[in-house]
Amino acid sequence: MESAWGGGAYPSHKSMNMKFSLFLFRFVIVSGANIIQCGCAQERTEYHYRSQSEADSIRRPVDETYIKPDGTKVIYSSKRRDKDEAHASDTSAQIDPAQPMIDLREKKANGDVVLQATFPEQVVDHMLECVRNEEYDLMWNQLVSTQAKKDLEPRGGMKYFKTFCETNRKEVMATLNCMKINMKNGHVTIRKRDDTHLTAQLDSSLRRSYRFTVIDFEATPTGMKLGSIR
């Protein structure tokens, strides 16, 4: 104790100063590295091609940007991006207040799943997951339009729909995957039939490779719905 509080006080104080200086130096280095790391963090960005005809059919602007619930920035544009540009980061995105952050596939506390869709591509995404998971009841109850259900009643309604999906599962999945990929590059034509009905069709270069080439959609007060796949 004497060496610590008596004559040894000065060497001890000097040692403490050196330790404090070393600690401060390390702190500055680590803090600076963290700041640099945070400043260089890149957000995830998705780029989608949208033609003028598609924009007109779904009543949306050709160029549109919004943020998904998971923070992903989604950019729709009429300009095709080259490979290098598509991988460039863009950290200037701000959440568009006109685009509410909603969970398109929401699982409730009781286990129920609620599907929401505003655009045809969102219906295609839901269909892909439902067919993959064989959730045909969920598709019938939440994705199929009321008119489509009425049209299928003479054939057996929900039972016919489930049998159709089970029998043609492989072919339906192939078409949905093709639609999902090519809605982004202009190889799917989306045309407006009337104020509420849209049709998406694979172009001539793709149609010969798939059994189903057309998906019909209906815009309803509760969202975009499936009309048919043919």
Secondary structure as UniProt FT lines:
FT   HELIX           2..5
FT   TURN            7..8
FT   HELIX           9..39
FT   STRAND          45..49
FT   HELIX           52..58
FT   STRAND          64..67
FT   TURN            69..70
FT   STRAND          73..77
FT   HELIX           83..86
FT   TURN            97..98
FT   STRAND          105..107
FT   TURN            109..110
FT   STRAND          113..115
FT   HELIX           120..132
FT   TURN            133..134
FT   HELIX           136..142
FT   HELIX           146..152
FT   HELIX           153..155
FT   TURN            156..157
FT   HELIX           158..167
FT   HELIX           169..182
FT   TURN            183..186
FT   STRAND          188..192
FT   STRAND          197..202
FT   HELIX           204..207
FT   TURN            208..209
FT   STRAND          214..220
FT   TURN            221..222
FT   STRAND          223..229
//
